[in-house]
Amino acid sequence: MYIDTLSVIKHRRSIRNFKKDQIDEKDLKIVLEAGLYAPSARNEQPWHFTVIQNRALLDQLTKFAKEALCNTDLVFLQRILQDSDFDFFYHAPTVVLISGDKNAMSPHASCAAAAENILIAAESIGLGSCWINMPVRMINSEAGEYFKKDLGIPEDFLPLYSVALGYKNVEIDEIPPRRGGTINYVR
């Protein structure tokens, strides 16, 4: 089946309201395969994907992140941290944690490309997704070291990004306009 790639890209939105149902294994394999086929510097493919579908662990990661941020000066974080139901993963049933090889040429860019492929693939098959970084920052803190072992992250890899995945519990049809003046040509 032919899918208009630009249309999928335009319609992809960060979803923050997911159904509780776990995503189908077939759908999960599609989005993970898309991540594996992302471009990478020197074709190093410096990523490692950790698929988390354990609700208790996701709740523990959110609790840890909330506790680590309790003294933040950022007003928007202070507001959301006051909500006892707030979940950094928006109660998504699946989270893909993307870690990069510290010894690779450009792990941040390569893993960002993998994350984007996952986001676009999810939209193309009707899954919702949201790129989330706050819990990754907490895992990379000194206090979060024990999570790396529990998550099976290889020793020379650094968690860089996470993507929440699930079936959408909301439909967003509006495509926000793009800012003008962001392209110039030198011919």
N, C-alpha and C positions, 0 to 999 in steps of 0.2 A: 504494500500500500504506500502510495506517495504521500508524504507529509510536507507541507510548505514550511521549511525551516525558519524563515524569517517570521512567519505568523506565530509559530511556537515560541520563538524568542520574545516577540512583542507581547504575547499573552501571559508569559510566565510572571508570576507575582510571588512575593514572599507570603506564604500562608501561615497564619498563626492561630488557626482553629481547625483541629483535626478530629476525625471520628476515632473512636477508641479501637476499632477493628485493626488487627495486625495486617500489614500489607502482605499480599500474596508472594510466595517464594519466587514465582516466575517474574513478577514485576521487580522484585529486589535484584534478581540476577541481571535484568535489563539495565537498571540504573548503575549497578556496579561495573558491568561490562563497559558502559559508556565512559565511566571514570577511568578504566584501564586503558582506553584508547585515546586519552587526551595527549596533546603534544607535550613533549618534555625536552629540556635542554640536553643535547647530545643523545637523545633517546635513552636517557638513563632510567626513566620510569621510576623516580625516586620516592614513590608513595607506598604507604601501607594503609589499608582500610580496616578499621575496627567497626564491626556492625554491632550496635548495642540495641537489644530488644528486651532487655530485662528492666521492667518498670521500677523495681526497687533500686537498682543501680542508677537509673536516670534520676530518680527522686533524690538519691544520695548525692549525686553530682550537683543537682540544683541547690540542695541544702548547703553543701560545701561552698558553692559560689556565693550564695546569699550571705553566709557567715563571713566569708573573706571580704565582702564588700560593705559590711554593715557600717563602716566609718567613712564611706565615700563622700567626697565633696560634690559629686556630680548630681545635680538636682533631679534629672530624669531618672537616675538609678534610685535615688532616695524614694521617689514616688512609687516606683514599681516594687521595691523591696518591702513597702508597707502592706502590700497585698499578700496575705498569707497563702492564697491560691496560685500566686504567680509561679510559673515554671519556665526556666530559661529555654526549655525545649518545646514549650507550648503544648505539653501533653501529647506530643507525637509518639506513636508506638515504636518507631524506629529512628535511630540516630546513627549516621555514619561519621565516624571520627577519622579525619585524614591526617596522617602523620608523614613527615618528610625526612629523608635520610640527611643527617647533618653533614655528611661528607660529599654530598652531591654538588654539582655545579650551581644549580639554581632551584633548590627545593621549594621555596615559597612560590615562585611563578609556576612551576610545574604542577604543584599540588593545587594551586588556585585554578589552573586550567582543568584539572580533574574534578574539582568541586563544581565548576561551571558546567562541565559535561553532565554531571549527575543531575544538576538542577534542570537543565534543558531536557534531558531524557525523561525525568520525572514528569515534567509538564506534557511531553509528547504522548505519554501513556495515561494521562489523567490523574497522576498523583500530585499532591501538594508537597511543597518543599520550602525550607527557610534556611538560609546560610546564617549560622550562629557562631560567634567567636568568644563570648564572655566566659563560658565554662572552660574553653581550651586554655585561656589565659590562667585560670585558676589551677588547672592540671599542671601547667608548666611552672607554677610557683614552687617554692621549696616545700611548702606544706602539702602540695598535691602529688609529690613523688610516688607515694604508695599507690595512687590510682593507676599510674603507668604500668606497674607490674600486674595489678588486677585486670587491666584491660588487655594485657598481652602485647603491649607495644614493644617492638624490638629495641634493643639497647641503644643503638646509634640513631634512633628516630625521635623526632620532636613533634608532638601534636601541634598542628597548625590551624586546621579548620574543622568545623562540624556542620553537618547538614541534617536537619530534621525532616523526616519523610512520613507521609501517611495519606490516607484518603481525605480529601478536602471536606470540611464541614461548612464551607462557605464558598460562594462563587463570586469572583471579582471580574467583571466584564470590562470595566473602564480601563483604558490604556492612557496613563498620564502623558501629557505632551512632553516632548524632549526640549531641553534648553537649546536655544539657537546660538549661533556664533561659536560653535565648538569644532568647526572644521575649516581649515584653510588649505588652499592648494598652492604648491610651488611647482610650476611647469616650465 
